[in-house]
Structure formats: structure tokens, C-alpha cells
Amino acid sequence: MESLLQQINDHKTAITAFTANNAEDVEQFRIKWLGTKGLVKAIMGEMRNVPNDQKKAFGQILNEFKLFAEARFEALQAQFEGANTADLGHGSQDQSLPGDPISVGSRHPLTLVRNEMVAIFKRLGFSVAEGPEIEDDWHNFGAMNLPEDHPARDMQDTFYIKKPDNGNGPTWLLRTHTSSVQARVMETQKPPIRVICPGRVYRNETISARAHCFFHQVEGLYIDENVSFADLKQTLYFFVQEMFGKDVKVRFRPSYFPFTEPSAEMDISCLICQGKGCNICKHTGWVEILGSGMVHPKVLENFGIDSNKYTGFAFGMGVERITQLKYQVNDLRLYSQNDVRFLKQFTGVV
Ligand code: PHE
């Protein structure tokens, strides 16, 4: 055991004699002595060869040696600690600088307005229905009384995805309105039906301040016995008052949609110029906000709903347009450019 003691003494001498010029040297020291393959570990392993009656004494000596090496390491380390801060302005980090603030995101204005629209209709007993953005021809067009060659299909420039294989199977497309969700609701539910269908829709339009190839809608459907045009008007009137306040004026104009008869578009008095005339209302004082009408009996029959017993109304509006009026957003492209200067204006709005 003499040689083991000798070895420990030699090690101690070497450790004491070691000097470091920089942090890298300290690291070398650590690896050589305290690393997993280091000399301290190796000498601790010698314990196995120590006779049992001497184990206790040697255990203490070895432990002391280990503490000795660790203490030396800490002392060396301390020499170079603070080197970073002492070295300010020489490419090292200044630990005293304040951190970069992490900015908190906010809800997108379209989400805010969609949520508000949904909340208003929920107060009237509507529930939310959702459906796929990739649709088949039947749910988007056919079921809504727009057969294959119907000229009104041109009203909605459609992105077609896939024509049927050898004339079999559906034509796939990106839904042009969330009326496709109304179709899916009528397919699976029996009247009374009272749903709103919020969602993204797509149309092949050239992108400009006034048009985009995708936008968002909230459509609504109400089917029950004795539902009349008066119910339609009152529902939409309530919506407008809740959304824009009591002073907003409303007017209905006759219109045409293949899935409703009669059909009407609804305008509200321009909120930007208070009806005096501006760019947004094209100097008319009125802005169109939605299409609506009584559900066409053919649409009801397409889903096996008895059109002698049940009547219904439907409506559809663009979330972008409502947001534009509420927050005076004058360019549709702002909604999808992800410019934080635009988005952060809505921080704190809930
Ligand atoms: N689906 C129509 C559109 O996208 C809107 C609408 C819905 C009109 C329901 C009438 C009734 O333009």
C-alpha cells in the first residue's frame, strides 16, 4: 500500500503545482483530474486492492484526496469567474443588460369579430356548425339548387381541385360559401334547425384592396314550422343593432340567390361617413353587408324536409366586411399580411 500512498502524494504535488492561464486550462484540469476518465476516479478504483483491514483508513485518505482535487478545481475556476463581465465591450455578454421583452400576441381582428358575431347569434338560440373547406360539388352547389349548368355558378369563381375519374365520383373544389355546411346540417338533422356556419371560403378572384381569393363567412339557417320573412328581418335587425349599435339604419333590397326565394340583400347606413357619402359606401351612404332569403322549397326537398310543413330562412355575410366597418380597415389585404403594426392595434380587445 506504500506505492498507493506515494502515488497520492505525487498527485497532490502535481495538483498544487498546476497553474491556469485561462478558463480553457481550468477545463483541461477538470478533465484530467475530475472527469469520468480522470485520475481521481482511477485512484479511487484502487480501493478494490486494499486489504479489508486497511479499507477504512484508505477510504478516508482517498476521500480527502478527492476533496483536495475538487477544492483546487474550484479555486482555479474562481480565478476566471467574472471574466465575462470584467471584459465588457470585448465581444462577451453583458449580463447586466435588460432582457428583450417577449411581446404578447393578440387575437386576429377577424377572429375577434367572428367571435362577436357567433356570440350574438347564440343569444338568439343559434348553435355553431362547421364543415370541410374541401367540398364536393353536391354540397357546395347541387344541393343548394345550382345544378351543373346553372349560370349562377359563375357568380362564384370556383377553385376546382379534381374532376371525377372517368366520370365517376364527385368533383372536388374549395367551398365558395359556407352554405355547404348548411347542406351538411340538413343532411344529418331534422327540423327545427337553428345553426350558424362560420368558416373560411375561397373564390378565384384577383387580389386587391376590395377582393381576395379567400375570405370568411358566417352563414345562418333557421328551419321550423311557420318561419316567415318577418322572422328573417327581425333576426338580422337584432344582429345589426347588437353589432353596430342602435343608431344604424337598415334597408332590404330584392335580390337573387338560387337557394332562396324570395331573396334580399341587406344594407346598413355607412358607419364610416354616417351616410354622408365616402369611398367605402361608394358615395351612396349605404353598405351591403349580407345576402338572405327564404330557403327555396327545392333545397328543403333535396334533404327530404317536407316543404309544405316547414319553411326556413338563410343568410350569409362576410366577416371581413363587418370587420372593415367596425374597425375602419380599408384594405382587405391587411388581414392576411401578418404585419404586426396592423395586428398589434387589436391588443387587449377581447
Ligand atoms: N351563400 C351566399 C353567398 O356566399 C350568401 C347567402 C346565404 C345568400 C344564404 C342567401 C342565403 O354569397
Residues whose N, C-alpha, C, O or C-beta is under 5 A from the ligand:
A	BS01	LIG	T176 H177 S179 F257 T260 G291 S292 G293 A314 F315 G316
